[in-house]
Amino acid sequence: MTTIDAVSRGLMLDSLREYAKRKLPFDYIRELDRENEFPAEILREMYDPGVLGVHLLLIPREHGGLGGGTVDIYRVCETLARIDLGIATSVFATFLGTDPLRVGGTEAQQRKWMRKIAEEKLLVAYGATEADAGSDLVNLRTRAEQVVKNGKLAGYKITGNKQWISNGGVADLYTILALAPGGPSWFLVERDATGFSANKHEDKHGIRLSNTAGLSLDDVYVPADQLIGEVEGQGLQQAQAVFGYTRLMVAAFGMGAGCEALETAVRYSQQRIQGGGPLSQKQGYTHKLIVPHAVALEASRAYIHAIALRLDGEEHGLQTEGAIGKYYATEAGNNAAEDAIQALGGYGYTRDFPVEKIKRDVKIACIYEGTNEIMEMTIYRGRWQEHLKSRGQYYIGMAAELDALHAQNANIGADSAALGLRALARILEDCRAQRLTRHQHVTFKLGELIAAAEVAANFCKTAAAKEYNEGVRMDRACCEAMSRVCARETALAVASQGIKLVLGAGTGSAAELSQAVSLVEIEDRQRGVTEDKDLIAAKLNETFRPR
Amino acid sequence: MNIVVCIKQVPDTTQVKVDPQTGTLIRAGVPSILNPYDHFALETALALKEKTGAEVTVISMGPPQAKTVLRLALALGADRGILLSDRAFAGSDTWATSYAIARAIKKIGKADLILCGMMAIDGDTAQTGPGIAQQLHLPQITFCEHVAVSGRKLTAKKLMDGGHEIVEAQLPALCTLVLPADYKPAFPSFPEIAAAQEKDLELWTAADVGADENLLGLKGSPTRVDRVYAPPQRARGTVHQGTAAELVEKLVCILKEENFIKC
């Protein structure tokens, strides 16, 4: 639960942007990117309560922080991602690093360490990944052996290697996952501990302002009170408990970086005159390179905001929702950045313009915090259970809600979203009846279709709201048009790709399946999509004018 | 000492364009900011607070969303914020606005120094500050670059064409402030913003300040805006290069061709 109101949140984002405008001009960021350099003094300043104190948002009030909620933190993540995703990653690593403590730390541990992080502006790193243990953390090799003195547990000696650790070479404090006799457990390790060292800063494709390094631990001694929770074997549950939350933050990274790339392209397209008019007035350009991404990014924003509100409303877990947000928004951001390069033509391909860097940076959001293929699997698993438990009624129920919404507001495409959800229910049921989920490809593809259908359904709800929250940036006419396009195109994708999936792996007749998923009816709903895209293109040009 | 700073929320006019068809401002996607002149007036007040321990009250007139700039002012160090917000104020020109703000300052009570930005970047009128001084029958020093207070004596460095004027006045008085060169407005840190949420922010209506409704809004505003338009862009001049003698010859030719001279 946050204590920060929307006005304060807006002012915090203003301060962050103003700081970046002064201290992080593009030329400087570009130089750091070229030199593969971590801007340590910038991070220190951002953590300085006299300048910004960004990290305080991550720390509860009772421990000297500001107790920011999910909405506050995703908005900061989005804003940071628009500035530089490497810096965003570094700030986020502190957040991630404190997570095991927040979730599993004893009262005394939280009091001591959270306050220390707040007051001493500590950079924190989250040390879970190893060469053979990523999303499959059960393969963990790093060991923590008990050290007993006078018959009493005094501490642990940790030995092992960690890989791809954000802030690895620059953090002051590390949370390290290691296999204790009682099972995987988190330990707090300080930088100056004997036997602890960081390896070289990796030479990465993108997020080059973020320090990423491996860690070596050779008999590193930590006192027993630095075992988080002071009970062994809780590590994996503690790591799992916050995925809904942390993945939503990565979703905000993808969405923020994608929006920055897209807006750069929209502004550019109004200045580049080709064949007697600006590119921004040409459908062949806007309806391919701009509008689809704008729709996907705004749908992502609406979804992230809705899930953030639920998490702030004390709903716990939401792991499947976190995975849907992460998967959909990071794909949207990555695709938007890719086409932003195309939209800027030759300029897009040079390092003098920011989109090339954004594209390199945003790719990481599809990889870290669980790759998007792991997300497809997680989404499938979560919703497959719901499908089975409800005897196939999970999406039928959701479709009924959307039909009811359509009865109140016929402008948002809720009828199409409902058709998409029913098609999804039918495809899932066919997969169950024919046991098609024995094919891994089918399960992952189902994950993709589920994410698209749920994001589109949520977008309709957002677009229908009487008053728009800060998850909506465009005006009502544009938001409704985007919601219609999203709902119609998603329904068609779910139905047609679902048919392909079932027929590809199983048996049945295309004609029967087409009828069962109402393919013709969904195709009928595509009327007017081009006109909607015209409206969206015009609104984007009006909103993001050349600077 | 009590300082009152008058501030206004404005569209960031560096990003606003005028719709050539309708003559209205295109506001879509344009963020609202604290008027930079007011921002500097506030920073001037906060510097005086630092030296003298003065209490700083910020006041703004506008729709409910204008409370954002008051919150910003509180985060930067102001002690108290007042938003004048009422449908009765809608459509007020600079005179009616000056009247409403003057009423509010009277209600605040003892104001030793009133600071305003020289103008707001959305209207560029530079009338509201002087209007408030007139309504309150206070001495005013406009176009100040710097303001210092010693006891009850105010010393202001006033910008003039080609120079400065040092002007003294007895408090209470009103000053309007111009922007220093390369001014970069201060921004608050996250903890300062969070702390401002707890500070006093009051909402006052026309009735609260005892304003006569006939002197407010369109009724109380003698100004009538005929139309707003972007002036047509002037054609670019031509540049000729050469020696002085060649250029004189060229110039004379052009003046002849254009029928400015005959010979």
Chai-1 contact restraints between the chains, C-beta under 6 A:
chainA,res_idxA,chainB,res_idxB,connection_type,confidence,min_distance_angstrom,max_distance_angstrom,comment,restraint_id
A,V7,B,T68,contact,1.0,0.0,6.0,A-B,restraint_1
A,V7,B,R71,contact,1.0,0.0,6.0,A-B,restraint_2
A,S8,B,I193,contact,1.0,0.0,6.0,A-B,restraint_3
A,S8,B,Q197,contact,1.0,0.0,6.0,A-B,restraint_4
A,L11,B,L72,contact,1.0,0.0,6.0,A-B,restraint_5
A,L11,B,I193,contact,1.0,0.0,6.0,A-B,restraint_6
A,M12,B,F190,contact,1.0,0.0,6.0,A-B,restraint_7
A,M12,B,I193,contact,1.0,0.0,6.0,A-B,restraint_8
A,S15,B,F187,contact,1.0,0.0,6.0,A-B,restraint_9
A,S15,B,P188,contact,1.0,0.0,6.0,A-B,restraint_10
A,E18,B,F187,contact,1.0,0.0,6.0,A-B,restraint_11
A,P49,B,S189,contact,1.0,0.0,6.0,A-B,restraint_12
A,P49,B,P191,contact,1.0,0.0,6.0,A-B,restraint_13
A,V51,B,S189,contact,1.0,0.0,6.0,A-B,restraint_14
A,L52,B,S189,contact,1.0,0.0,6.0,A-B,restraint_15
A,L52,B,F190,contact,1.0,0.0,6.0,A-B,restraint_16
A,G53,B,S189,contact,1.0,0.0,6.0,A-B,restraint_17
A,G53,B,F190,contact,1.0,0.0,6.0,A-B,restraint_18
A,G53,B,P191,contact,1.0,0.0,6.0,A-B,restraint_19
A,L56,B,F190,contact,1.0,0.0,6.0,A-B,restraint_20
A,L56,B,P191,contact,1.0,0.0,6.0,A-B,restraint_21
A,L66,B,A194,contact,1.0,0.0,6.0,A-B,restraint_22
A,E542,B,A28,contact,1.0,0.0,6.0,A-B,restraint_23
A,T543,B,A28,contact,1.0,0.0,6.0,A-B,restraint_24
A,T543,B,G29,contact,1.0,0.0,6.0,A-B,restraint_25
